[in-house]
Amino acid sequence: MVVHMTASTMEMVEDWKKQVIEQGGPLEIEVAKPIKDVTADILVRSFFGSSYLEGRDVFEMQVELLQLLARLRVQNTIIPGYRYVKNTTAALTNVFYWKEAIYCM
């Protein structure tokens, strides 16, 4: 696993060196995405023996699945009194409940 970590990290550092050479001096680099990519690359190389670029679809689907599960979890959470909070979603929810109550009468 150390071999995979070293290879992935060295690729990232080499990309950063190329960016610095192209700019010709000091450079600000956003590191959040490259660090995420390197972490995923290390995992993919360790478990599947391929690079992150080949397994990118799997990670994208996993992120999408996690987002859907989180959204589902939030939607099914009941917070007492939340429907009385004044925001557009709560206001529309109140209208829905009032219409439902009127039609039931």
TIKOL-61898 format. One record per atom (N, C-alpha, C): residue number from 1; residue in one letter; x, y, z. Coordinates in steps of 0.02 Angstrom, whole numbers. Layout:
! TIKOL-61898
+-----+------+--------+--------+--------+
: pos : code :      x :      y :      z :
+-----+------+--------+--------+--------+
: NUM :    A :      X :      Y :      Z :
...
+-----+------+--------+--------+--------+
This chain:
! TIKOL-61898
+-----+------+--------+--------+--------+
: pos : code :      x :      y :      z :
+-----+------+--------+--------+--------+
:   1 :    M :     41 :    -60 :      0 :
:   1 :    M :      0 :      0 :      0 :
:   1 :    M :     44 :     63 :      0 :
:   2 :    V :    101 :     59 :     32 :
:   2 :    V :    147 :    116 :     34 :
:   2 :    V :    170 :    133 :    -36 :
:   3 :    V :    180 :     83 :    -77 :
:   3 :    V :    202 :     94 :   -146 :
:   3 :    V :    148 :    134 :   -184 :
:   4 :    H :     85 :    115 :   -174 :
:   4 :    H :     30 :    150 :   -208 :
:   4 :    H :     23 :    222 :   -182 :
:   5 :    M :     32 :    230 :   -117 :
:   5 :    M :     28 :    298 :    -88 :
:   5 :    M :     83 :    342 :   -117 :
:   6 :    T :    144 :    314 :   -121 :
:   6 :    T :    200 :    353 :   -147 :
:   6 :    T :    190 :    371 :   -220 :
:   7 :    A :    168 :    322 :   -260 :
:   7 :    A :    158 :    334 :   -332 :
:   7 :    A :    104 :    388 :   -343 :
:   8 :    S :     48 :    383 :   -309 :
:   8 :    S :     -6 :    431 :   -318 :
:   8 :    S :     15 :    501 :   -295 :
:   9 :    T :     49 :    504 :   -239 :
:   9 :    T :     71 :    569 :   -213 :
:   9 :    T :    123 :    601 :   -258 :
:  10 :    M :    169 :    561 :   -284 :
:  10 :    M :    220 :    588 :   -328 :
:  10 :    M :    190 :    615 :   -393 :
:  11 :    E :    138 :    581 :   -419 :
:  11 :    E :    103 :    607 :   -478 :
:  11 :    E :     73 :    675 :   -464 :
:  12 :    M :     42 :    683 :   -405 :
:  12 :    M :     11 :    747 :   -387 :
:  12 :    M :     65 :    801 :   -382 :
:  13 :    V :    120 :    785 :   -349 :
:  13 :    V :    175 :    834 :   -340 :
:  13 :    V :    204 :    853 :   -408 :
:  14 :    E :    212 :    804 :   -452 :
:  14 :    E :    238 :    819 :   -520 :
:  14 :    E :    191 :    866 :   -558 :
:  15 :    D :    126 :    855 :   -551 :
:  15 :    D :     78 :    900 :   -583 :
:  15 :    D :     85 :    971 :   -556 :
:  16 :    W :     94 :    976 :   -490 :
:  16 :    W :    103 :   1043 :   -460 :
:  16 :    W :    168 :   1075 :   -484 :
:  17 :    K :    221 :   1035 :   -490 :
:  17 :    K :    285 :   1063 :   -515 :
:  17 :    K :    276 :   1089 :   -586 :
:  18 :    K :    240 :   1052 :   -629 :
:  18 :    K :    227 :   1075 :   -697 :
:  18 :    K :    190 :   1142 :   -697 :
:  19 :    Q :    140 :   1149 :   -652 :
:  19 :    Q :    102 :   1211 :   -648 :
:  19 :    Q :    148 :   1269 :   -628 :
:  20 :    V :    193 :   1257 :   -580 :
:  20 :    V :    238 :   1310 :   -557 :
:  20 :    V :    286 :   1330 :   -613 :
:  21 :    I :    312 :   1280 :   -650 :
:  21 :    I :    357 :   1295 :   -705 :
:  21 :    I :    321 :   1335 :   -760 :
:  22 :    E :    260 :   1316 :   -776 :
:  22 :    E :    221 :   1351 :   -827 :
:  22 :    E :    208 :   1424 :   -807 :
:  23 :    Q :    195 :   1435 :   -742 :
:  23 :    Q :    182 :   1503 :   -718 :
:  23 :    Q :    246 :   1543 :   -711 :
:  24 :    G :    301 :   1509 :   -699 :
:  24 :    G :    365 :   1543 :   -694 :
:  24 :    G :    379 :   1572 :   -625 :
:  25 :    G :    348 :   1547 :   -574 :
:  25 :    G :    361 :   1573 :   -507 :
:  25 :    G :    311 :   1546 :   -456 :
:  26 :    P :    307 :   1581 :   -399 :
:  26 :    P :    260 :   1559 :   -347 :
:  26 :    P :    188 :   1555 :   -373 :
:  27 :    L :    151 :   1510 :   -346 :
:  27 :    L :     85 :   1496 :   -371 :
:  27 :    L :     39 :   1473 :   -315 :
:  28 :    E :    -23 :   1497 :   -316 :
:  28 :    E :    -73 :   1471 :   -269 :
:  28 :    E :   -107 :   1412 :   -301 :
:  29 :    I :   -111 :   1358 :   -264 :
:  29 :    I :   -142 :   1297 :   -290 :
:  29 :    I :   -199 :   1277 :   -243 :
:  30 :    E :   -257 :   1264 :   -273 :
:  30 :    E :   -314 :   1238 :   -235 :
:  30 :    E :   -301 :   1164 :   -224 :
:  31 :    V :   -296 :   1143 :   -161 :
:  31 :    V :   -275 :   1074 :   -147 :
:  31 :    V :   -332 :   1027 :   -129 :
:  32 :    A :   -393 :   1052 :   -120 :
:  32 :    A :   -447 :   1009 :    -97 :
:  32 :    A :   -462 :    953 :   -147 :
:  33 :    K :   -471 :    971 :   -210 :
:  33 :    K :   -487 :    920 :   -261 :
:  33 :    K :   -429 :    873 :   -274 :
:  34 :    P :   -367 :    898 :   -282 :
:  34 :    P :   -311 :    850 :   -292 :
:  34 :    P :   -301 :    802 :   -233 :
:  35 :    I :   -311 :    826 :   -172 :
:  35 :    I :   -304 :    781 :   -114 :
:  35 :    I :   -358 :    727 :   -116 :
:  36 :    K :   -419 :    747 :   -133 :
:  36 :    K :   -474 :    699 :   -139 :
:  36 :    K :   -459 :    648 :   -193 :
:  37 :    D :   -433 :    672 :   -250 :
:  37 :    D :   -417 :    628 :   -305 :
:  37 :    D :   -360 :    580 :   -286 :
:  38 :    V :   -311 :    605 :   -251 :
:  38 :    V :   -255 :    562 :   -230 :
:  38 :    V :   -279 :    509 :   -181 :
:  39 :    T :   -321 :    528 :   -135 :
:  39 :    T :   -348 :    479 :    -87 :
:  39 :    T :   -386 :    425 :   -124 :
:  40 :    A :   -429 :    445 :   -170 :
:  40 :    A :   -467 :    396 :   -209 :
:  40 :    A :   -421 :    353 :   -251 :
:  41 :    D :   -370 :    384 :   -280 :
:  41 :    D :   -322 :    347 :   -322 :
:  41 :    D :   -286 :    294 :   -281 :
:  42 :    I :   -266 :    312 :   -220 :
:  42 :    I :   -231 :    264 :   -176 :
:  42 :    I :   -277 :    205 :   -161 :
:  43 :    L :   -340 :    220 :   -145 :
:  43 :    L :   -387 :    166 :   -129 :
:  43 :    L :   -399 :    121 :   -189 :
:  44 :    V :   -410 :    151 :   -248 :
:  44 :    V :   -423 :    111 :   -308 :
:  44 :    V :   -363 :     68 :   -326 :
:  45 :    R :   -303 :     98 :   -323 :
:  45 :    R :   -243 :     59 :   -339 :
:  45 :    R :   -232 :      2 :   -289 :
:  46 :    S :   -247 :     15 :   -226 :
:  46 :    S :   -236 :    -36 :   -175 :
:  46 :    S :   -286 :    -94 :   -181 :
:  47 :    F :   -349 :    -77 :   -194 :
:  47 :    F :   -401 :   -128 :   -194 :
:  47 :    F :   -411 :   -160 :   -263 :
:  48 :    F :   -408 :   -120 :   -316 :
:  48 :    F :   -426 :   -146 :   -382 :
:  48 :    F :   -367 :   -152 :   -429 :
:  49 :    G :   -310 :   -121 :   -414 :
:  49 :    G :   -252 :   -126 :   -456 :
:  49 :    G :   -254 :    -80 :   -517 :
:  50 :    S :   -301 :    -34 :   -520 :
:  50 :    S :   -304 :     13 :   -576 :
:  50 :    S :   -299 :     84 :   -549 :
:  51 :    S :   -298 :    133 :   -594 :
:  51 :    S :   -292 :    202 :   -571 :
:  51 :    S :   -361 :    232 :   -558 :
:  52 :    Y :   -361 :    289 :   -525 :
:  52 :    Y :   -423 :    323 :   -508 :
:  52 :    Y :   -461 :    343 :   -570 :
:  53 :    L :   -426 :    362 :   -622 :
:  53 :    L :   -459 :    384 :   -683 :
:  53 :    L :   -502 :    328 :   -712 :
:  54 :    E :   -479 :    267 :   -706 :
:  54 :    E :   -518 :    210 :   -731 :
:  54 :    E :   -577 :    194 :   -685 :
:  55 :    G :   -571 :    208 :   -621 :
:  55 :    G :   -624 :    192 :   -574 :
:  55 :    G :   -665 :    253 :   -553 :
:  56 :    R :   -657 :    308 :   -589 :
:  56 :    R :   -691 :    371 :   -571 :
:  56 :    R :   -767 :    363 :   -569 :
:  57 :    D :   -795 :    325 :   -617 :
:  57 :    D :   -867 :    316 :   -620 :
:  57 :    D :   -894 :    285 :   -556 :
:  58 :    V :   -858 :    237 :   -529 :
:  58 :    V :   -880 :    204 :   -467 :
:  58 :    V :   -883 :    255 :   -411 :
:  59 :    F :   -832 :    298 :   -405 :
:  59 :    F :   -832 :    348 :   -352 :
:  59 :    F :   -886 :    400 :   -362 :
:  60 :    E :   -898 :    420 :   -424 :
:  60 :    E :   -951 :    469 :   -437 :
:  60 :    E :  -1020 :    440 :   -420 :
:  61 :    M :  -1031 :    377 :   -436 :
:  61 :    M :  -1095 :    345 :   -418 :
:  61 :    M :  -1102 :    337 :   -343 :
:  62 :    Q :  -1046 :    324 :   -309 :
:  62 :    Q :  -1048 :    318 :   -237 :
:  62 :    Q :  -1065 :    385 :   -204 :
:  63 :    V :  -1036 :    439 :   -229 :
:  63 :    V :  -1052 :    506 :   -203 :
:  63 :    V :  -1125 :    522 :   -215 :
:  64 :    E :  -1150 :    506 :   -274 :
:  64 :    E :  -1221 :    519 :   -290 :
:  64 :    E :  -1266 :    478 :   -244 :
:  65 :    L :  -1249 :    416 :   -232 :
:  65 :    L :  -1288 :    374 :   -187 :
:  65 :    L :  -1290 :    402 :   -117 :
:  66 :    L :  -1232 :    424 :    -92 :
:  66 :    L :  -1229 :    454 :    -25 :
:  66 :    L :  -1271 :    517 :    -20 :
:  67 :    Q :  -1270 :    558 :    -73 :
:  67 :    Q :  -1311 :    619 :    -73 :
:  67 :    Q :  -1385 :    602 :    -73 :
:  68 :    L :  -1405 :    553 :   -112 :
:  68 :    L :  -1475 :    532 :   -113 :
:  68 :    L :  -1497 :    504 :    -46 :
:  69 :    L :  -1455 :    464 :    -15 :
:  69 :    L :  -1472 :    436 :     51 :
:  69 :    L :  -1477 :    491 :    104 :
:  70 :    A :  -1432 :    540 :    101 :
:  70 :    A :  -1435 :    595 :    149 :
:  70 :    A :  -1498 :    636 :    139 :
:  71 :    R :  -1516 :    650 :     76 :
:  71 :    R :  -1576 :    688 :     61 :
:  71 :    R :  -1638 :    650 :     85 :
:  72 :    L :  -1640 :    584 :     74 :
:  72 :    L :  -1696 :    543 :     96 :
:  72 :    L :  -1701 :    543 :    172 :
:  73 :    R :  -1644 :    539 :    205 :
:  73 :    R :  -1643 :    539 :    278 :
:  73 :    R :  -1670 :    605 :    306 :
:  74 :    V :  -1651 :    660 :    275 :
:  74 :    V :  -1674 :    726 :    299 :
:  74 :    V :  -1748 :    733 :    285 :
:  75 :    Q :  -1771 :    710 :    228 :
:  75 :    Q :  -1842 :    717 :    210 :
:  75 :    Q :  -1887 :    677 :    256 :
:  76 :    N :  -1863 :    622 :    282 :
:  76 :    N :  -1903 :    580 :    325 :
:  76 :    N :  -1895 :    595 :    399 :
:  77 :    T :  -1858 :    647 :    415 :
:  77 :    T :  -1849 :    666 :    485 :
:  77 :    T :  -1906 :    712 :    505 :
:  78 :    I :  -1936 :    698 :    562 :
:  78 :    I :  -1991 :    738 :    587 :
:  78 :    I :  -1966 :    783 :    643 :
:  79 :    I :  -1974 :    848 :    634 :
:  79 :    I :  -1955 :    896 :    684 :
:  79 :    I :  -2018 :    931 :    707 :
:  80 :    P :  -2038 :    921 :    771 :
:  80 :    P :  -2100 :    951 :    794 :
:  80 :    P :  -2099 :   1027 :    786 :
:  81 :    G :  -2152 :   1054 :    756 :
:  81 :    G :  -2159 :   1125 :    748 :
:  81 :    G :  -2124 :   1154 :    688 :
:  82 :    Y :  -2088 :   1113 :    651 :
:  82 :    Y :  -2049 :   1138 :    594 :
:  82 :    Y :  -2094 :   1167 :    539 :
:  83 :    R :  -2154 :   1140 :    533 :
:  83 :    R :  -2198 :   1165 :    480 :
:  83 :    R :  -2221 :   1236 :    492 :
:  84 :    Y :  -2212 :   1262 :    552 :
:  84 :    Y :  -2232 :   1331 :    567 :
:  84 :    Y :  -2175 :   1381 :    555 :
:  85 :    V :  -2116 :   1357 :    538 :
:  85 :    V :  -2060 :   1401 :    525 :
:  85 :    V :  -2073 :   1438 :    460 :
:  86 :    K :  -2060 :   1504 :    460 :
:  86 :    K :  -2075 :   1545 :    402 :
:  86 :    K :  -2019 :   1543 :    351 :
:  87 :    N :  -2022 :   1498 :    306 :
:  87 :    N :  -1980 :   1498 :    246 :
:  87 :    N :  -2023 :   1471 :    190 :
:  88 :    T :  -1999 :   1474 :    130 :
:  88 :    T :  -2042 :   1456 :     73 :
:  88 :    T :  -2062 :   1383 :     76 :
:  89 :    T :  -2017 :   1339 :     94 :
:  89 :    T :  -2035 :   1268 :     96 :
:  89 :    T :  -2087 :   1255 :    150 :
:  90 :    A :  -2075 :   1284 :    209 :
:  90 :    A :  -2123 :   1275 :    264 :
:  90 :    A :  -2190 :   1308 :    246 :
:  91 :    A :  -2188 :   1366 :    214 :
:  91 :    A :  -2249 :   1400 :    195 :
:  91 :    A :  -2289 :   1357 :    146 :
:  92 :    L :  -2256 :   1328 :     97 :
:  92 :    L :  -2291 :   1284 :     50 :
:  92 :    L :  -2317 :   1222 :     85 :
:  93 :    T :  -2280 :   1197 :    133 :
:  93 :    T :  -2303 :   1139 :    171 :
:  93 :    T :  -2365 :   1157 :    211 :
:  94 :    N :  -2367 :   1216 :    242 :
:  94 :    N :  -2426 :   1239 :    279 :
:  94 :    N :  -2486 :   1244 :    233 :
:  95 :    V :  -2477 :   1272 :    174 :
:  95 :    V :  -2532 :   1277 :    126 :
:  95 :    V :  -2558 :   1208 :    108 :
:  96 :    F :  -2512 :   1161 :     97 :
:  96 :    F :  -2531 :   1093 :     81 :
:  96 :    F :  -2573 :   1063 :    138 :
:  97 :    Y :  -2550 :   1071 :    200 :
:  97 :    Y :  -2588 :   1043 :    257 :
:  97 :    Y :  -2656 :   1076 :    264 :
:  98 :    W :  -2661 :   1141 :    253 :
:  98 :    W :  -2725 :   1175 :    258 :
:  98 :    W :  -2772 :   1151 :    203 :
:  99 :    K :  -2748 :   1144 :    142 :
:  99 :    K :  -2790 :   1119 :     88 :
:  99 :    K :  -2813 :   1048 :    103 :
: 100 :    E :  -2769 :   1007 :    130 :
: 100 :    E :  -2786 :    938 :    147 :
: 100 :    E :  -2839 :    938 :    202 :
: 101 :    A :  -2833 :    982 :    251 :
: 101 :    A :  -2882 :    985 :    305 :
: 101 :    A :  -2950 :   1008 :    279 :
: 102 :    I :  -2950 :   1056 :    234 :
: 102 :    I :  -3013 :   1082 :    206 :
: 102 :    I :  -3049 :   1028 :    166 :
: 103 :    Y :  -3011 :    992 :    125 :
: 103 :    Y :  -3042 :    940 :     83 :
: 103 :    Y :  -3067 :    881 :    125 :
: 104 :    C :  -3039 :    870 :    183 :
: 104 :    C :  -3061 :    815 :    226 :
: 104 :    C :  -3126 :    831 :    262 :
: 105 :    M :  -3142 :    894 :    268 :
: 105 :    M :  -3202 :    913 :    304 :
: 105 :    M :  -3263 :    901 :    266 :
+-----+------+--------+--------+--------+
